[in-house]
Amino acid sequence: MNSIDNDAFSDRCNVPLFLFCEAMKLAIIAITGIALLNLVPALNETSIKAKAQSIPTDFITTQITSFEANGSHR
């Protein structure tokens, strides 16, 4: 081993600290993934409710009726 390798691996704390840091990164990624999986259905349900409330039913009915009326003239 050359002197650079001796300097890098002589400290017994380097490897456990590196493994701990990598384990913490994986834990944060896993926690973020679990949180997103739990939030997605709630966001989806909220967006469906928002879409249902944003367009009035009578407007949709009027548009469909006028489209059908215009389509029958052809």
Order of alpha helices (4+ residues) and beta strands (2+ residues): alpha-alpha-alpha
